[in-house]
Amino acid sequence: MRVIFNEGLKAVADNLDLMARNVRDAIRLSGEALLNQDLDAAQTVIDNDANIDDLSAKILDQCVELLARQNPVATDLRVVVATMRLATTFERMGDLARHIAEAARRTYPNSPIPENLTGTFTQMQQFLDITGGRIVDMLVDRDTSIADQIIRDDDKLDELHRQIMQYADGPDWKGTNEQLINVVLIGRFMERLGDHAVSAARRVVFVVSGFDPSKTPTRDEGTDID
C-alpha cells in the first residue's frame, strides 16, 4: 500500500510542478502583453488558462482519491492537503495573469496604462517574473530558503503598488477614465499575484517543516479577481 501511495503522490507532485511552470509562463507572457502591446502573448495567456484550470481539477481529484483510498496520516496528510491548497492558489494566479492579458487585448494597439506609469509597472512585472521562477524552483526542490525569500521580498511589490495607487488617486493624474480603471485593476491583479506567491511559499514551508511562517496575505480566497 505504501508503494501505491508514493506513486500516487509522485504523480500529484509532477502535475503540481507542471502547473507552476504554466503559471510562471502566464505571468511572463501577460507582462509582455501589458508592456509591449503584444497581442499574440495576450492571446496565448488567455487560451492557455484552460490548461491551468484542467491541471488544478486533476490535482484535486488525485488528492481526493489519495485521501479516500490511502487514508494518510501525519506528514502524508499534511502534504496532500497542502497540495490541494497549492493547486487552488496556482489556479487563481493563472486567472490573474489572464485578467492582465485581457486588459492588454482590450485596448490593443494602445497600452492600457499611461506612459508615465510604465516604469513602475515594469518594475512590478520584473519582480513577478523573478517570483514566478522562484516558485518553480521552490517546488522542484521543496526549498524553504526560496520560500522564505518570496515571503520577505513581497513588501517590495506592495510598495510599488502603493505608489501606483497614490498617483492614481492624486492631483497629478492626467490620464483618461479608462486608463484610471485599468491602472487600478491591473495594479491590483499584480499585487494579488504577489500575495498568492506568498501563500504558496507559506504552504511549502509548512509541508517541509510543519511551521507556518508569518506574512499572511490580506485575503487568500474569495472573488475571481483574487
N, C-alpha and C positions, 0 to 999 in steps of 0.2 A: 504493500500500500504506500509505503514511503517513496518508493521509486516512482509510482504513478503520480503522487503529489508533486514531487520535484520536477517531473516532466511537465506537468500542467503549469507549475509556477514559472518554469523557464519559458514556456510559450507565451504566458502573460507578459513576462518581462520583455521579451523580444518585441511584442506588439506595442508595449509602452515606449520602448526606445524608438521604434519607428514613428510613433505618434509625436514624440518630442522633436524628432528631426523634421517632420512635416510642419510642426508649429514654428520651429526655427526658420524654415524656408518661407513660411507665410509671413512672418514678421519682416523678414528681409525684403521680400517682394512688395509687400504693402508699403514699405518705406520708399522703394524705388518708384512705385506708382504715385505716391504723395509728392515726393520732392522733385521728380523728373518728368512728371506728367506721362508716365509710361503706361499706356493703355493695355498693352499685352501683359505686363506684370500684374496690373489690376485684375484683368480677366482670369489670369492663372490662379490668383489667390481665391477669387470668387468660385471658380469651378472646382478647385481642389479642396474647398472646405467640406464638401460632402465626404471626401476620403477620411478626413479627420473625424467627422461625426460617425462614420461607419466603424472606425477603429475604436472609438470610445464605446460604442454599443457592444462591439465584440469583446472588448476587455471586461466590461461589466458582466456580460453573460458568462465569460470564462471564470470570473471571480465568484459569481453566484454558484456556479457548478462546483467549484472547489470547496466552497463553504458547505454546500449541501451534501456532497459525496464524501469529502475527506474529513470534515469536522475538525479543522485545525484549531490549535490552542497556542497560548503564549506568543512567542515571537512570530510563528507562522500566521497566526490570526492577525497580528499587527501588520504584517506585510500585505496580506490580502486586502484588508480594509483600507489601508493607506493607498494601495494601488488603485482601488476603486475611486477614491477621492482625487488622486492624481489624474486619472483619466478624465474625470469631470472638469477639473481645473484646466487641463490642456484643451478640452473641447471649447471651453469658454474663451481661451486665448485665441483659438482659431477663429471664433466668431468675431472677436475684437479686431483681428487683422482683416477679416472680411469687411467689417464696417468701414475701416480706413480705406480699403481698396474701392469700396462702393462710392465713397465720397470723392475719391480721385477720378473715378469713371464718370460720375455725375457731372462734374464741372469741366471735364476734358473738352477742348485742349487747354483750358485755363487751369491755373492752380486753385485749389480750394482755400488756400491760405494767402494772406497778403505778403508781399515781398519782404517787408521789414521784419517779419517773424520767421522767415525761412531759416535764418541762422539758429534760432532757438529750437525750432522743430528738428533741424538737422542734428543738433546735439542730443535731443531726446531719442532720435532714431539710432544714432550711433551707440548710445547707451543700450538700447533694446537689442540691437544686433549682437553686441557683446554678451548680453544676458541670455539671449537665445542659444548662443554657442555654449555658454556655461551650463545651461540646463541639460543639454545633450551630454556633455562631459560628466556632469554630476550624476546623471542616471546610469551611464555606462559603467562608471567606477564606484557608484554609491559613495561618492567623495563628499564627506561632510565639510571639508575645508572650503570647497567650492560653494557648497550650500551656505555656509557662514558668510562668504564674501557677497553672495547675492543678497542676503538679508541686510548686511551692513551697508551696501552701496545704494540701496533703494532710496535713501534720503536725497541723493543727488538728483534722481529723476523727479522726486517730489518737489524739489526746489525749482527745477526748470518749469514744471507745470505751474507752480505758484507764480512764477514770473509772467507766464503767458496769460494766466487768468487776471493778474493785476493789470497788465497792459490792456486787455480786452475790456476791463471794467473802468479804465481810467480816462482822463480828459484828452489824452493824446491819440485815442483811437480814431483812425481816418478811413477805415475800411467800410465796405458795404454791409448791409444787414445779413446778406447771405454769407459773407466771409466771417462775420461775427459768430453766426450759428456754427459754421464749420470749425472755426478755431476752438470754440468751447467744447464741441462734441469730440473732435479729433484729439484735442489735448486730454480730454477725459479718457478716451479709449486707450491712449498711450500710457497714461498714468495707471490705469487699471491693468494693463499688461504687466507693468512692473509689480503691482500688488499681487497678481496671480503667480508671478515668478517667485515672489517671497513665500507665498503659501505653499508652492511646490517644494521649495527649499526646506521649509519647516517640516514638511512631511518626510522628506528624505532623512533629515536629522533624527526625527522621531523613529523611523524604521530602523536605522542603524544603531541608535544609542538608547532609545526609549525616552530620551529627553526632548521636551518641546521648547525650543528657544523662544525668545520674545519677538518683538517687531510684528505684532499681529495686524494684518490689513484691516482697514475700517470695515470692509464687507468682503465676504468670500462667496456669498450666494445671493441670488436674487434675480433681477431682471436680465433680459437678453443683452443689455449693454454692459453688464458686469464682466 
